[in-house]
């Protein structure tokens, strides 16, 4: 991808704030260089994504990790459950979704946060 070439970049992020917000600078840079950036953020981050110049698309199904209100991750069992239930449990559904988006929007590059394991399959 070169500066201003009009490439289409699909950005997928989980609902974890740091994982979503860490995509901000790369997205801004891609938009500034003329890329068409499509972003699938968790609903609370849709406005943030749009402010960076990205076109907001629906989030990847069942990719939004949620901690109980007012709590932190406690123990390996809870971490395992978060990975199983929130990040890898819907792998097939997530892959179908990303493949459809890549095809429908003629995506050149897929940029994912480190917890979007499904991106490895697409």
N, C-alpha and C positions, 0 to 999 in steps of 0.2 A: 504494500500500500504506500503510495506516495502522497505528498502534500497536495491537497486540492483535487485529488483524482475522483472524488465522488463515490468512494467505496461505501458500502453499507456495513455497519458494525452493529451486531446484536449484543447487548449487555444484559447479563442475567445475574441477579443478586438475591441472596436470602433476605429475610426480614430482620436480620441482626444489624443494629445501627452501624457499627464500625465497618461491617462488610459492605453495606450499601454506600456509606459516606466515603469510603476509600476509593470508590470508583469515580468520584467527582472530578478530580484533576485530570485523569486520563480522558474522561468524557469531554470535558471542556477543551482539552487539547485537540481531540479528534474533530470536534465540531468546528473549532477555529481553523483547522486545516482543510475544511470542506467535506468531511465525511458526513454521511447520513447516519445518525446514531439512533438506534431503537433500543429502548431500555425497558426491561420488565421488572420494576421494583415492587416491593410490598406496598399495598395501598397507602400506608402513612407517608411514604416517600415519593409518591407520584408527583406532587407539586415541586419537590426538590429536583427531581429528574428533569422536569419540564423547564425549570429555571436554568438548567445547564445547557439547554438547547436541544435536548433529546426529545424524540417522539416517544411518548409513554404508551406501552402496550400492556396487556393484562399480565399479571404475575404468573410465574411458572406454577402449575397446580401443586398444591400441598408442599410448597417449599419454604413455608414461613414458620420459623422456629419461634415458639412463644414460651417464655418463662412465666411461672406464676407471678402475679403482681407482687412487687416488693421483695422478691427473693433473688438470690443468686443461685448458680448451679451448685448443688450440694452432693458431692460424692460421685463416684464413677458410674453407679447405677443410673443416676439421673442423666449424666452425660450420654451414656449408651442409649437410653430411651430417646433423648433428643435427636441423636443421629438416626436411630432406627425409624422413629415416627415422623420426624420433621424433615429429614434430609435424604434418606434413601428408601423409605417405605413405598413411595409412589414412583419408583424409577421408570417403569414402563410408560406410565401416563405422562410423566415429565418429558421423557425422550420423544414421545409422539408429538407433544406440544412444541418442543424446540425444533424438531424436524419440519413440522408444518410451518412454523414461523420462518425458518431458514429458506424453505422452498417458496412460500408465498411472498416474501419480501426480498428474495434474491440476495441473501446475506453473503458477504465475502469473508467476514471475520466474526468469530464468536469470542467475546470477552466475558469471563465469568469470575466470580469470587471463588476463593479457595474451598468453599463448602458446597458449591454447586457441582457435585460429583457427576450428575447426569451429563454435563457438558463434555465430559470425556468420551461419551458414546457418540455424540453428534458430529 
